[in-house]
């Protein structure tokens, strides 16, 4: 039997409410078959609306949603072969775990024996057998999530849609269930689309991370691309791990530019393909927090081809494997260095110390 | 020194609480509550006690002997009226009213989950009849039936009159019940392929069942007790409250009290049955769920 494809393509998808509120604005996105995709953004950015439109619980105002080569706009969820896992799981409180999972087969008219056989096989696979006769209220959060997953998977969908699936769990369980989601996705071999507002969750899980803001996609790509090579200021700040600086272009020469501002004196930033800043124009650039090294002034000269800004230490936070040092490099804006724990304690810095924040020029990244 | 001086009053109060002494307001409120309970149940208890007198019994204290004489008298003597028949009619009418109240309250509650043009006005029209005096409303219904040439009857005009009382209540209770219904359950059912009818039958109704039993209980007791609206609309046959009323006018024996005791027992049985059903449903749904969350 040819496997049904679960690749998703959104083309010019828009959604307006009451003809004025623009929830989703012209989304174009391709999610390959069998990929784990995370829609990432703050609340109200339209990510859940996109999920619900793929699921068939809302219709787009404009545009096409294509799953496995077929335009599914207007089709009910069952005809789309999608299944959704709701934020609070929406398990039916009056049905046992077994009957919850069997629900989709029951409404298809399968006999009790037939559907229980299928459910018992699945429950064994996802280790729910001993919970079969419990009611949802008697399950822990993690168990509820596993039941919700099994209930969605029983119909063998080609796409599984998850709406903030980990938000109801506490921190430790969240990390544990995160792995379970990934394992489940690999076992089932189907496309997962997962909505979240937690950056770490998205980059830990996803093959494709889609960063959204105000109904638009700001950047979509593999987790490492989005985290390490943010396209613009919004993505850099939302994903975290970057210091965003701005200044005026002093000169453009060859493959790099020189940026200056009252605090920055002639910082060299490599040019990015496709970006041609004008001399005299304003630009943003990002420097990874873990690429910033702190040097006491006068110790040994700044590294060649590097930037060095004199700053004062504002706060120090111990994070276990590294130490987060906050600096007043740019007034009114956060500037942070992640210093490896050992290096920090070789020569610990105290609040008020003056240091040089330095980084190799090629690690700065020009932003749109 | 100064600290202990400024703290002396609260400290004394705290010490008093620790010693188990209560402020005088506690005793004042306790007295008020005891008075309230006595006023509420005292009269009824008098009636129950006096209904168990023997054949010499009268309408006032002191109690004369103990027997079930007046209960037998109630159901056998013709002069006390057709109690058995009235009782049967009241139960049947109340059952019909209950079914109609549950069905229409559910449908109304379902419709009102979504906003629609004119919903507020419609809501006020629905519950507005609650403010009309029952006796006047009953007379109005009787008049209208007369005008239209419809004979007053138990399952016609009286049924309508009672529904004008039970439906607004049923709708109000149903609103409260529905407000706790999470729309995601419906969406989940739809996502899993259930048709709208399957969603209602397999998800919505079972989840709302305890609330629906409560609405049914409301409908039943309101109808079973209804007097004002039924008085002018019942036609030739009496319901139980009407029968009791006519007995207070011409029966002068403790069988009147025996009737009071009997109807109270019936009411309590029905209420107990409904509450038992609700508790059973809730317990089946995870009363043991202490480990759950």
HADDOCK unambig.tbl for C-alpha pairs under 7 A between the chains (distance, minus, plus):
assign (segid A and resid 77 and name CA) (segid B and resid 191 and name CA) 5.46 0.50 0.50
assign (segid A and resid 78 and name CA) (segid B and resid 191 and name CA) 6.69 0.50 0.50
assign (segid A and resid 78 and name CA) (segid B and resid 192 and name CA) 6.76 0.50 0.50
assign (segid A and resid 78 and name CA) (segid B and resid 193 and name CA) 5.41 0.50 0.50
assign (segid A and resid 83 and name CA) (segid B and resid 191 and name CA) 6.35 0.50 0.50
assign (segid A and resid 84 and name CA) (segid B and resid 191 and name CA) 6.71 0.50 0.50
assign (segid A and resid 90 and name CA) (segid B and resid 184 and name CA) 5.99 0.50 0.50
assign (segid A and resid 90 and name CA) (segid B and resid 185 and name CA) 5.40 0.50 0.50
assign (segid A and resid 90 and name CA) (segid B and resid 188 and name CA) 6.55 0.50 0.50
assign (segid A and resid 92 and name CA) (segid B and resid 185 and name CA) 6.70 0.50 0.50
assign (segid A and resid 93 and name CA) (segid B and resid 285 and name CA) 6.75 0.50 0.50
assign (segid A and resid 94 and name CA) (segid B and resid 206 and name CA) 6.90 0.50 0.50
assign (segid A and resid 94 and name CA) (segid B and resid 207 and name CA) 6.28 0.50 0.50
assign (segid A and resid 94 and name CA) (segid B and resid 285 and name CA) 5.75 0.50 0.50
assign (segid A and resid 104 and name CA) (segid B and resid 192 and name CA) 4.87 0.50 0.50
assign (segid A and resid 104 and name CA) (segid B and resid 193 and name CA) 6.12 0.50 0.50
assign (segid A and resid 107 and name CA) (segid B and resid 193 and name CA) 6.66 0.50 0.50
assign (segid A and resid 107 and name CA) (segid B and resid 194 and name CA) 5.49 0.50 0.50
assign (segid A and resid 135 and name CA) (segid B and resid 285 and name CA) 6.43 0.50 0.50
assign (segid A and resid 135 and name CA) (segid B and resid 286 and name CA) 6.18 0.50 0.50
assign (segid A and resid 137 and name CA) (segid B and resid 286 and name CA) 5.48 0.50 0.50
assign (segid A and resid 137 and name CA) (segid B and resid 289 and name CA) 5.66 0.50 0.50
assign (segid A and resid 137 and name CA) (segid B and resid 292 and name CA) 5.45 0.50 0.50
assign (segid A and resid 138 and name CA) (segid B and resid 286 and name CA) 5.93 0.50 0.50
assign (segid A and resid 138 and name CA) (segid B and resid 289 and name CA) 4.27 0.50 0.50
assign (segid A and resid 138 and name CA) (segid B and resid 291 and name CA) 6.25 0.50 0.50
assign (segid A and resid 138 and name CA) (segid B and resid 292 and name CA) 4.08 0.50 0.50
assign (segid A and resid 139 and name CA) (segid B and resid 292 and name CA) 4.67 0.50 0.50
assign (segid A and resid 140 and name CA) (segid B and resid 292 and name CA) 5.14 0.50 0.50
assign (segid A and resid 140 and name CA) (segid B and resid 293 and name CA) 6.17 0.50 0.50
